[in-house]
Amino acid sequence: MNTTQLTDVLRPARHLFLDFDGPVCSVFAGMPAPDVARGLYESLRPALAPGDPEGWATESDPLALLRSVADTRPDLAARADETLTRLEVEAVALAEETAGGETTIRACAESGRSVWIISNNSGDAIRAYLADRGLDGAVTGVFGRVPGDPASMKPNPRLLLDALSAASATPAECIFVGDAARDVQAGIAADVATIGYANKPGKAAVLAAAGAVAVTESMGVIADALR
């Protein structure tokens, strides 16, 4: 999708909601997700019982592991979330900025729109990244997963609904940018139109099929459309 088409999509929006891992940065670029998942598992292993899933030891997605632990062992949900938050804060110090991500945030703020980060990652990690990159002043609010409650993560629309409330905005005044089908699904559930960011081969079709109102392979194009 070109800049002119995205400009038409973005024109009515007064508030830009951005997913974090993908549109803003690659959270686990310097501290790989499988290593983070392994660290989370090792921290929980002393408290695990014989009947707990063996697959936890080989899970490579730390957020999927967090969700599974919370579903299976709710007594460990808070502990798992606290551990993962600590690991995510360490990871964002080594995160790789997405080309066009910072430019999008700044272009949005300069256009008079507010920017909100809506993510399954922890709010502490997101705020640490923004502060380290000097972006905290350009972002109005951060909505990471609710501590100790992985069920709040997308595709659940809760975080988007919380952001809508904080912004005192209607869904029609907002647009969401995400790089996964779960982002689009959460947007649909919250009645917020979603632009898909296809940062990997094959994602464009997945995001379009999920119901994205537009799909782009460049955050820079979004930044240009906001100017």
VOBA-1610 file (N, C-alpha, C; in pm, whole numbers, padded with zeros to 5 digits, always signed):
BEGIN
Met+00084-00119+00000Met+00000+00000+00000Met+00088+00124+00000Asn+00053+00225-00082Asn+00137+00343-00091Asn+00096+00449+00011Thr+00175+00557+00015Thr+00154+00661+00115Thr+00019+00727+00100Thr-00024+00752-00024Thr-00153+00819-00047Thr-00268+00737+00009Gln-00266+00607-00015Gln-00373+00520+00036Gln-00373+00517+00188Leu-00253+00509+00248Leu-00246+00508+00394Leu-00289+00642+00453Thr-00260+00750+00385Thr-00304+00882+00431Thr-00456+00885+00443Asp-00525+00827+00345Asp-00671+00822+00349Asp-00721+00741+00469Val-00650+00632+00499Val-00689+00547+00612Val-00664+00619+00744Leu-00553+00691+00752Leu-00511+00754+00877Leu-00578+00889+00902Arg-00630+00953+00798Arg-00681+01090+00810Arg-00780+01109+00926Pro-00876+01021+00945Pro-00974+01045+01053Pro-00920+01019+01194Ala-00804+00953+01203Ala-00754+00909+01334Ala-00693+01026+01411Arg-00734+01037+01537Arg-00674+01135+01627Arg-00580+01068+01726His-00588+00937+01734His-00506+00861+01828His-00449+00740+01754Leu-00319+00722+01762Leu-00253+00607+01700Leu-00215+00507+01808Phe-00266+00386+01796Phe-00231+00277+01885Phe-00125+00192+01814Leu-00013+00167+01879Leu+00095+00089+01820Leu+00125-00034+01902Asp+00131-00149+01836Asp+00190-00265+01900Asp+00338-00234+01921Phe+00402-00304+02014Phe+00540-00272+02050Phe+00640-00361+01976Asp+00635-00491+02000Asp+00730-00584+01939Asp+00692-00604+01793Gly+00765-00540+01705Gly+00734-00543+01562Gly+00732-00401+01508Pro+00624-00328+01528Pro+00616-00192+01477Pro+00716-00093+01539Val+00751-00112+01665Val+00844-00019+01731Val+00985-00075+01735Cys+00999-00201+01773Cys+01131-00262+01783Cys+01118-00414+01779Ser+01233-00479+01767Ser+01239-00625+01780Ser+01288-00653+01922Val+01197-00683+02010Val+01227-00694+02153Val+01339-00794+02180Phe+01334-00908+02113Phe+01427-01017+02146Phe+01541-01030+02045Ala+01575-00920+01976Ala+01682-00925+01877Ala+01817-00955+01940Gly+01843-00898+02057Gly+01972-00917+02122Gly+01971-01022+02231Met+01855-01058+02276Met+01838-01160+02380Met+01728-01252+02328Pro+01761-01354+02252Pro+01663-01433+02177Pro+01549-01487+02262Ala+01431-01488+02202Ala+01312-01533+02271Ala+01326-01673+02331Pro+01389-01771+02262Pro+01405-01903+02323Pro+01488-01899+02451Asp+01587-01808+02456Asp+01668-01796+02578Asp+01585-01737+02691Val+01500-01641+02657Val+01414-01580+02758Val+01314-01684+02811Ala+01256-01762+02719Ala+01163-01867+02760Ala+01233-01969+02851Arg+01357-02003+02816Arg+01432-02098+02897Arg+01458-02041+03036Gly+01492-01913+03041Gly+01515-01849+03171Gly+01390-01848+03256Leu+01275-01824+03192Leu+01149-01825+03265Leu+01120-01965+03318Tyr+01139-02065+03233Tyr+01114-02203+03276Tyr+01204-02241+03393Glu+01332-02209+03383Glu+01427-02246+03488Glu+01390-02180+03621Ser+01337-02058+03615Ser+01299-01990+03739Ser+01179-02056+03806Leu+01097-02123+03724Leu+00976-02186+03777Leu+00996-02333+03812Arg+01100-02392+03760Arg+01116-02538+03772Arg+01111-02588+03916Pro+01170-02519+04015Pro+01161-02571+04152Pro+01018-02583+04205Ala+00926-02505+04146Ala+00787-02506+04195Ala+00696-02595+04111Leu+00751-02659+04008Leu+00667-02740+03921Leu+00636-02876+03982Ala+00522-02931+03940Ala+00476-03061+03990Ala+00489-03166+03880Pro+00490-03294+03916Pro+00506-03401+03816Pro+00404-03395+03703Gly+00284-03345+03729Gly+00181-03343+03626Gly+00185-03223+03535Asp+00275-03128+03559Asp+00282-03009+03474Asp+00336-03046+03336Pro+00295-02972+03232Pro+00332-03008+03094Pro+00483-03016+03071Glu+00527-03126+03012Glu+00669-03142+02980Glu+00713-03043+02872Gly+00616-03001+02790Gly+00646-02910+02680Gly+00695-02773+02725Trp+00674-02739+02850Trp+00721-02610+02900Trp+00874-02600+02889Ala+00941-02711+02902Ala+01088-02710+02900Ala+01144-02674+02763Thr+01064-02693+02658Thr+01113-02667+02522Thr+01037-02555+02452Glu+00947-02490+02522Glu+00872-02379+02462Glu+00967-02264+02427Ser+00959-02215+02304Ser+01051-02110+02259Ser+00991-01969+02264Asp+00862-01960+02288Asp+00794-01830+02294Asp+00764-01798+02441Pro+00832-01699+02499Pro+00810-01672+02642Pro+00669-01627+02675Leu+00603-01557+02584Leu+00466-01514+02612Leu+00370-01632+02607Ala+00395-01726+02516Ala+00313-01847+02511Ala+00334-01930+02637Leu+00457-01935+02684Leu+00486-02009+02807Leu+00416-01943+02926Leu+00421-01812+02932Leu+00353-01741+03040Leu+00204-01771+03040Arg+00143-01767+02923Arg+00000-01794+02914Arg-00032-01937+02957Ser+00049-02032+02913Ser+00026-02173+02946Ser+00042-02197+03096Val+00145-02138+03155Val+00166-02153+03299Val+00047-02097+03376Ala+00001-01980+03336Ala-00112-01917+03406Ala-00239-02000+03392Asp-00259-02059+03273Asp-00379-02141+03253Asp-00374-02270+03333Thr-00254-02330+03340Thr-00239-02461+03405Thr-00214-02449+03555Arg-00134-02352+03593Arg-00097-02331+03732Arg-00120-02184+03771Pro-00245-02145+03790Pro-00274-02005+03823Pro-00201-01958+03949Asp-00163-02051+04034Asp-00089-02014+04155Asp+00051-01961+04122Leu+00098-01991+04000Leu+00231-01945+03959Leu+00225-01826+03863Ala+00105-01778+03832Ala+00089-01672+03731Ala+00165-01545+03769Ala+00148-01499+03893Ala+00213-01374+03934Ala+00365-01389+03935Arg+00412-01503+03984Arg+00557-01526+03989Arg+00615-01533+03848Ala+00544-01602+03757Ala+00592-01614+03620Ala+00594-01477+03552Asp+00491-01398+03576Asp+00484-01266+03514Asp+00596-01176+03565Glu+00622-01180+03693Glu+00729-01098+03751Glu+00865-01136+03691Thr+00887-01266+03676Thr+01014-01312+03619Thr+01027-01271+03474Leu+00920-01289+03396Leu+00926-01253+03256Leu+00943-01102+03239Thr+00879-01024+03324Thr+00896-00879+03317Thr+01043-00841+03336Arg+01108-00902+03435Arg+01250-00875+03459Arg+01333-00910+03336Leu+01304-01026+03276Leu+01378-01069+03158Leu+01351-00978+03038Glu+01228-00931+03025Glu+01194-00840+02915Glu+01266-00706+02930Val+01275-00657+03052Val+01348-00532+03075Val+01495-00548+03032Glu+01554-00664+03063Glu+01690-00691+03019Glu+01695-00699+02866Ala+01595-00759+02805Ala+01594-00779+02660Ala+01582-00646+02585Val+01499-00555+02633Val+01478-00430+02558Val+01603-00343+02557Ala+01692-00365+02652Ala+01819-00290+02651Ala+01903-00329+02529Leu+01873-00447+02472Leu+01946-00497+02355Leu+01856-00502+02232Ala+01736-00446+02242Ala+01639-00454+02132Ala+01688-00378+02009Glu+01639-00421+01895Glu+01674-00357+01769Glu+01558-00271+01722Glu+01585-00144+01700Glu+01481-00051+01655Glu+01428-00092+01518Thr+01298-00089+01500Thr+01237-00114+01370Thr+01255+00008+01282Ala+01300-00013+01160Ala+01316+00098+01066Ala+01181+00169+01049Gly+01180+00298+01077Gly+01057+00374+01064Gly+00971+00377+01188Gly+01005+00297+01289Gly+00924+00293+01410Gly+00930+00422+01489Glu+01051+00467+01518Glu+01066+00593+01592Glu+01013+00709+01510Thr+01039+00707+01380Thr+00990+00815+01293Thr+00839+00822+01295Thr+00773+00707+01300Thr+00627+00703+01306Thr+00577+00767+01435Ile+00639+00732+01546Ile+00598+00790+01674Ile+00613+00941+01672Arg+00726+00988+01624Arg+00751+01132+01624Arg+00662+01204+01522Ala+00640+01144+01406Ala+00554+01206+01305Ala+00411+01215+01355Cys+00368+01114+01426Cys+00233+01114+01482Cys+00218+01226+01584Ala+00313+01235+01675Ala+00308+01339+01777Ala+00313+01478+01713Glu+00397+01494+01612Glu+00410+01624+01545Glu+00285+01662+01467Ser+00205+01562+01429Ser+00082+01589+01354Ser-00034+01626+01447Gly-00008+01624+01578Gly-00112+01659+01674Gly-00193+01540+01723Arg-00153+01421+01681Arg-00221+01301+01727Arg-00149+01247+01851Ser-00219+01171+01931Ser-00154+01107+02045Ser-00114+00966+02009Val-00006+00919+02072Val+00048+00786+02047Val+00034+00702+02173Trp-00016+00581+02157Trp-00035+00489+02269Trp+00025+00354+02230Ile+00101+00294+02320Ile+00158+00161+02294Ile+00067+00057+02359Ile+00024-00040+02278Ile-00066-00147+02322Ile+00004-00279+02294Ser+00044-00350+02399Ser+00133-00465+02376Ser+00112-00577+02476Asn+00142-00699+02431Asn+00144-00813+02522Asn+00269-00816+02608Asn+00369-00736+02571Asn+00488-00725+02655Asn+00454-00646+02781Ser+00545-00650+02878Ser+00519-00582+03004Ser+00532-00431+02989Gly+00449-00359+03062Gly+00457-00213+03060Gly+00591-00163+03108Asp+00650-00231+03206Asp+00782-00189+03257Asp+00887-00194+03147Ala+00886-00300+03067Ala+00984-00314+02960Ala+00961-00208+02852Ile+00837-00184+02819Ile+00805-00083+02716Ile+00852+00054+02761Arg+00820+00090+02884Arg+00860+00222+02935Arg+01013+00235+02943Ala+01080+00125+02977Ala+01227+00128+02983Ala+01284+00155+02844Tyr+01230+00090+02744Tyr+01277+00110+02606Tyr+01253+00254+02562Leu+01133+00304+02585Leu+01099+00440+02541Leu+01188+00543+02609Ala+01213+00525+02737Ala+01299+00619+02811Ala+01441+00614+02758Asp+01491+00493+02731Asp+01628+00477+02684Asp+01647+00541+02546Arg+01542+00539+02466Arg+01552+00595+02329Arg+01502+00739+02322Gly+01466+00798+02435Gly+01418+00935+02435Gly+01282+00953+02371Leu+01201+00848+02375Leu+01069+00851+02313Leu+00955+00867+02412Asp+00987+00863+02540Asp+00880+00865+02640Asp+00796+00992+02632Gly+00857+01103+02596Gly+00781+01227+02588Gly+00689+01234+02468Ala+00712+01147+02369Ala+00629+01146+02248Ala+00514+01047+02257Val+00514+00965+02361Val+00410+00863+02378Val+00319+00901+02495Thr+00190+00908+02468Thr+00095+00953+02570Thr+00072+00849+02677Gly+00062+00722+02637Gly+00034+00617+02735Gly+00082+00481+02690Val+00102+00393+02786Val+00149+00257+02762Val+00053+00159+02827Phe+00008+00062+02749Phe-00078-00044+02802Phe-00015-00179+02768Gly+00069-00228+02860Gly+00123-00362+02848Gly+00025-00459+02914Arg+00057-00589+02906Arg-00032-00687+02968Arg-00052-00653+03116Val-00167-00687+03167Val-00197-00661+03308Val-00110-00754+03392Pro-00031-00701+03485Pro+00059-00786+03565Pro-00013-00903+03631Gly+00040-01022+03611Gly-00018-01141+03672Gly-00143-01192+03604Asp-00181-01131+03491Asp-00305-01170+03423Asp-00279-01184+03273Pro-00214-01292+03230Pro-00186-01312+03088Pro-00311-01318+03002Ala-00427-01344+03062Ala-00551-01347+02984Ala-00584-01210+02927Ser-00519-01105+02979Ser-00542-00970+02927Ser-00474-00948+02792Met-00385-01040+02752Met-00309-01021+02629Met-00398-01037+02506Lys-00361-00966+02399Lys-00430-00983+02272Lys-00420-01129+02227Pro-00526-01184+02167Pro-00638-01116+02100Pro-00749-01064+02190Asn-00737-01079+02320Asn-00833-01015+02410Asn-00828-00864+02384Pro-00941-00797+02368Pro-00941-00654+02339Pro-00921-00566+02462Arg-00900-00625+02578Arg-00898-00548+02703Arg-00801-00429+02698Leu-00680-00451+02650Leu-00581-00344+02651Leu-00622-00230+02559Leu-00681-00263+02445Leu-00730-00161+02355Leu-00847-00084+02417Leu-00935-00156+02483Leu-01049-00090+02549Leu-01002+00001+02661Asp-00900-00043+02734Asp-00844+00041+02840Asp-00782+00168+02781Ala-00715+00154+02667Ala-00654+00270+02602Ala-00762+00366+02550Leu-00868+00311+02494Leu-00979+00394+02448Leu-01036+00476+02562Ser-01052+00411+02677Ser-01104+00481+02795Ser-01009+00590+02840Ala-00879+00559+02845Ala-00780+00657+02890Ala-00772+00776+02795Ala-00792+00751+02666Ala-00787+00857+02567Ala-00918+00933+02555Ser-01021+00884+02624Ser-01156+00943+02612Ser-01195+00952+02465Ala-01169+00842+02393Ala-01186+00840+02249Ala-01288+00735+02207Thr-01350+00759+02092Thr-01434+00658+02030Thr-01347+00573+01939Pro-01387+00450+01907Pro-01308+00366+01817Pro-01282+00433+01682Ala-01377+00510+01632Ala-01361+00574+01502Ala-01250+00679+01501Glu-01212+00726+01619Glu-01106+00826+01629Glu-00967+00763+01640Cys-00961+00632+01639Cys-00835+00562+01663Cys-00802+00467+01549Ile-00675+00436+01536Ile-00631+00331+01446Ile-00516+00258+01513Phe-00511+00129+01491Phe-00414+00041+01556Phe-00321-00015+01450Val-00192-00022+01481Val-00094-00083+01392Val-00034-00204+01462Gly-00048-00321+01402Gly+00005-00443+01462Gly+00060-00536+01356Asp+00143-00630+01398Asp+00209-00718+01301Asp+00164-00863+01312Ala+00057-00889+01385Ala+00011-01027+01403Ala-00140-01034+01391Ala-00189-01153+01354Ala-00333-01172+01341Ala-00405-01140+01472Arg-00340-01171+01585Arg-00404-01144+01714Arg-00427-00994+01735Asp-00341-00911+01677Asp-00361-00767+01686Asp-00487-00726+01611Val-00501-00779+01490Val-00620-00748+01410Val-00745-00799+01479Gln-00737-00918+01536Gln-00852-00976+01606Gln-00892-00891+01727Ala-00792-00843+01800Ala-00821-00755+01915Ala-00882-00625+01867Gly-00830-00570+01755Gly-00885-00447+01701Gly-01030-00464+01660Ile-01061-00573+01594Ile-01200-00599+01552Ile-01290-00610+01674Ala-01243-00680+01777Ala-01324-00697+01898Ala-01349-00564+01968Ala-01254-00470+01955Ala-01269-00338+02017Ala-01328-00237+01920Asp-01356-00281+01797Asp-01412-00196+01693Asp-01314-00088+01647Val-01184-00117+01659Val-01080-00025+01616Val-01016-00079+01488Ala-01015+00000+01382Ala-00955-00042+01256Ala-00805-00065+01276Thr-00753-00169+01211Thr-00613-00207+01228Thr-00539-00209+01096Ile-00423-00143+01095Ile-00330-00152+00983Ile-00232-00264+01013Gly-00217-00356+00922Gly-00122-00465+00942Gly+00017-00427+00896Tyr+00115-00453+00981Tyr+00255-00432+00944Tyr+00316-00568+00913Ala+00337-00593+00785Ala+00387-00723+00740Ala+00539-00720+00734Asn+00602-00754+00845Asn+00748-00746+00854Asn+00819-00875+00821Lys+00743-00976+00780Lys+00805-01104+00741Lys+00729-01160+00621Pro+00795-01241+00539Pro+00728-01301+00423Pro+00604-01380+00466Gly+00497-01362+00391Gly+00374-01435+00419Gly+00279-01366+00513Lys+00329-01264+00585Lys+00243-01197+00682Lys+00134-01113+00618Ala+00163-01056+00502Ala+00064-00968+00438Ala-00068-01041+00416Ala-00060-01164+00366Ala-00181-01241+00339Ala-00252-01277+00470Val-00174-01311+00572Val-00232-01347+00702Val-00305-01228+00763Leu-00243-01112+00759Leu-00303-00991+00818Leu-00427-00948+00740Ala-00420-00956+00608Ala-00536-00920+00527Ala-00652-01016+00554Ala-00621-01145+00564Ala-00725-01244+00591Ala-00788-01224+00729Ala-00708-01174+00823Ala-00759-01152+00959Ala-00853-01032+00964Gly-00846-00944+00864Gly-00937-00831+00860Gly-00874-00694+00870Ala-00741-00686+00849Ala-00675-00555+00852Ala-00734-00465+00743Val-00753-00337+00775Val-00810-00244+00676Val-00706-00204+00572Ala-00579-00223+00605Ala-00469-00194+00513Ala-00349-00274+00561Val-00259-00302+00471Val-00137-00376+00505Val-00018-00306+00439Thr+00089-00288+00515Thr+00210-00229+00461Thr+00331-00308+00509Glu+00437-00306+00429Glu+00561-00372+00468Glu+00662-00273+00525Ser+00621-00147+00542Ser+00714-00043+00587Ser+00650+00049+00689Met+00712+00060+00806Met+00667+00158+00903Met+00697+00300+00853Gly+00801+00312+00770Gly+00834+00442+00713Gly+00721+00499+00629Val+00649+00413+00560Val+00536+00457+00479Val+00426+00513+00570Ile+00406+00451+00685Ile+00308+00502+00781Ile+00351+00639+00831Ala+00481+00653+00860Ala+00532+00782+00908Ala+00509+00890+00803Asp+00536+00858+00677Asp+00516+00956+00569Asp+00368+00994+00557Ala+00281+00896+00575Ala+00138+00921+00562Ala+00084+01009+00676Leu+00154+01012+00787Leu+00112+01092+00902Leu+00152+01238+00890Arg+00246+01267+00802Arg+00297+01404+00791Arg+00202+01494+00713
//
